[in-house]
């Protein structure tokens, strides 16, 4: 029979962390907590018909194999609360440390890892810290972080819905 995988991604022409992720990669920096900021993508550089994703095909395959969006919160939690930098400090909300965690632990590219690394910083800017400090998996924390997850989706371009379709012939 025929088999297909359908990927759905969001339109990156609205707002994104794309510029931050690309700028950090071009400058050779994974970014710090202060240099990951949300930016607007000019419609002249990204149209609704253009996919401007910083994650490459290998990143997409890693994303799908790891469970995609359903695995992201656990991975982010590990990188923020368990992973340590070379000085043995927890990453917490340090974007460069979290980016390194996503590269070394999960195998994502540097530019893609920068999108993951921006979530805790965005969360802090959106005043989600107290809601998430005790339980980052709580409904209130997840709801507070929805804008940050949307920004991640726009930055990364990773598929948000993975639908497998099988047809009998």
N, C-alpha and C positions, 0 to 999 in steps of 0.2 A: 504494500500500500504506500501511499504518499504520506510524507511526514514533513511538517514545517514548524519552525519556531518563529513566533511573531514578537518583535520587540516594540515597546512603546516608550518613548522618551518625551520629555517636556520641551516646549519651545524656548530656546535660549535667548530669544531677542527681547525678553521682558526685563529681567534683572538677573545678575549672576555674580558669582565669585570668580568667574572665568578670568577676568583681567588680573586679579590677584594671583591666582594659581599660575598663570602664564608668566607674569612679571617675576614672581619668585623663582620660577624655574630658569628663566632667561638670565637672572642675576646670580644664579648659582646658589640661591638661598632657599631653604625649605620654608622660610618665614618664621617670624616670632609672633607672640601673642598680639603685639601692637601693629604688625604690618599686614595682617590678614583682614582687610576691610571689604565690605560689600560695595560693589560698583555697578553702574548701569552700562549695559552694552548699547552702543549707538546703533540704531536700526540701519544705518548706512553700511555698517560692517557686518551685521548679522540680521538676515531677514528671516521671516517665518519659514521659508523654504530651505534654509541653510542649517545644518547641524554643526555647531561649534562646540565640540566636546574636547576636553583635555585628556580624557582617558582613552587609551588605545585599545586595539582589538584584544590584546593579551589581557588587559585589565577587565574588559567585558567578559572574557571567558572565566577569569578568576571570580568575578562577581557572580556569574551564573552558577559556577561550581560550588561556591560557598553558601548559596542560598539567597543571594541578592539582598533586597531591602530587609528581609526578615532576620538576616545575620548581622546587619550593620550595627544595631544598637549594642550587641554583645561585643563586637569587635571594637567599637568606639569606647565602650566601658573598659575593656582590657587595656587599651592604649592610654587612656586617661588615668586609670586607677591602679594599674598593676605594672605596666612597662616602665623601666627606668632608663634614663639617659646614661652616657658613659661615666658621669659623676655619681651615679647611683641615686639620682633624684627622680621622683615620680613625675610623669609628664603633666598631669592635671589639665591645665588649659594652655600649655606651651605648644604652639602650633608646630614649631620645628621638631620638637620631640615626638609629637603625635604623628607627624608626617614620616619621620624615621621609623616609627613603630609599624605603620602601615606598609612601608617598603620592606623592612626586614622580616616582620612577622607574617604578613599576608602576601607579599610579593608584588604589590601594586607599583606602578611607575611613580617617579617623583611628582610629576604634575598631577596625576590622579590622587596621590596621597595627600597633596596640598588641599584638595577639595574635602577629603575626610577630616583633615586637621582643622579646617575652618569651623566645623560644627560647634565644638566647645567654646570657642571664642565668640561666635554668634550667640550661643546660648547665654553666655555671661552678659553680653551687650543687651540681650532681650530680658534681662533680670530673671532668668530661670534658675540661677545658681541655688537659691534656697529651696526651691521646689525639687531640685534634682540631687542635692547634696546627700540626702538620706537614702533616696531610692531613684536611681536614674531610669528605672523601668516603670515607674508609677504613671498612671494615666495623666495626672496633672503635669508631670515633667514632660511627657511625650506631647501633650497638647501645647504646652508652652514652646516647645522646640519645633513645632510644625513649620514656621517660617524658615528656620535654619535648615531643616531637611529639604524644603523646597529649593533653597539656595544651593544646597549640595547637589540636588538633582540637576539643576541648571548648569552648575559648574562642571560636573562630571560627565553628564550626558549618558550615564549608565541606564540601561533599560529598567523601567519601574514596574512593568507588568510583563511577566514571562508566561506566555500562553502556548502550550504545545497543542498542535492540531494534527490529528491523524485521520486519514480518510481511507476507507477500503476501496479497492479498485475491482 
